[in-house]
Amino acid sequence: MAKRRIVVLGSTGSIGTQTLDVVRRHGDQLEIVGLAVNGSVDALLAQAREFGVRHLAVGDAALADDPRCDEARSIVERLPQVADGEEGAFEGDGASEPTFGVGPEAVAALAQLPEADVVVNALVGAAGLRASYDALAAGKVLALANKESLVVGGDLIMPLAAEVDAQRRAAGMAPATGPAGALMPIDSEHGAIYQCLLGENPHEVSKLWVTASGGPFRGRTRDELTAITPAQALAHPTWNMGAKISIDSSTLMNKGLEVIEAHHLFAMPYDKIEVVVQPQSAIHSMVEFADGSVKAHLGTTDMRIPIQFALSYPDRWEAPVPPLDFRTLGTLEFAAPDTDTFRCLALARHAGEVGGTLPAVMNAANEIAVASFLAERIGYLDIAACVEAAMDAHERAGVQVVESLEQLEAIDAWARQTARAWCAGRVGRA
C-alpha cells in the first residue's frame, strides 16, 4: 500500500511536533512531503533534514532575507529530483520539484500541494482558516487542529468538506461504512465524539458531552482570579499545550470554541451540546443516545492518540503511547462548569447560537485579549471583558450572514482593531 503523504502546517508547535512523532513510528505508512512554520526557522531546518522534506514554507514575511531561509532553500534544492513513476514521485506536471517560500501565500500553497494526501492544519488562530479552505478546495483530507477554521468559517468549511466526501466516495477512496473522512478532527474532544458516533444513527443522538479539565483555576472565585499572572495561567494540570491554547483552557474559552466546533462538525444544535468538567481528563468526550445509553471515549491524556487516528482512519494502528491502566486511575469526577466565574464559555456559546459573523468577532477579540494578557498589558479577567465589549459592538452594528473568506477577514480585522483599542484603554488599570 502506498504511503499517505502528509503536509504539516505549524510543524514546530505542540500538535506539529507530535504529528511528526507519529510519522516516525509509522514511517512505513506515512511520509512528510511539506512543512510550514511561522517563524521557528531553526526547528524547521532540523525537521526538513530529518524527514528529507521537499516542500518548505515560512509564514513570517519579515524573515524573507534571513540567512536561515537561504539555508532552507538550499536544503530542498540539494534533494535529488524524482521522476514520474519512481517511488516517491507524484504523477503530475512537475509537482515533485522541491519548493521553498516565505509569506502567507507560501503556506497556502503547501495546503494545495499536488502530491499531498492529507493536510494537518496545526496553525494557531484565525490564520488557519484560509489554509483549511484551500486544502479542502484542492480535494485534500483535512486533519484539523485549528479550532478557528470552524469557529470562524464553519459555514464555509463544512459544505466544502461534504463536497470532498462525495468525491472520495465516487473515487472509491472512502471506507465501505462510516464517514468518508475528508475532515478528520484532531482535537481530543472531537476525535472522541467522532469515534463514539461511528456505526451510530445520528438521528438517535440526544446529547454531545464535551469534557473539560476545568483548567488550573477550577473552583476559584472571580475575586481570586483578579491577580492571576500569565505564568499561573500557563500551568495546565493535565495537557502540555502552546501558550494561546493554555490561556484559553484556563478561561474556558477553549471549551466554548469546542462547542461551536462540535455544532459544525456533527450538525448538532446547541441545545444538544453540553460541557462537563472531568478533571482527570481520562474521558475525552461522550455521546448520549435517545434510549439513555452513553458512549464515552477514554484513554491516556496524549494528543498523539487522536492525531494518529486522524491519519490512520478508518484503520487503527499500534498505540503511540502506553494505554490507560484503569487499575491505577482511581476516581472519575464530574461537575458543571462555572460560567459565572469563567465568562468566556458563556460568551462563546452565545456567539455560536447567534451565528453569522459574531463567532469571528468573538474569536479575533479573544486572540488580541490573550496576547495582551500574556504581555501583561491587561488583567486576567479583562480577557472576557474585552471579548464581550467587541461582541456587543458588533451586535449593535448588525451581525452578518457568512458569505466569503474576504468578508470574514474584514470582520476579523475590525474586531482586532476594536479589541486593541479596548485593551489600550485598560493599560495602567490592570
Summary of the structure (lengths in Angstrom):
residues: 430
radius of gyration: 21.4
end to end distance: 58.2
largest distance: 66.3
contacts: 1483
relative contact order: 0.10
helix: 48%
strand: 14%
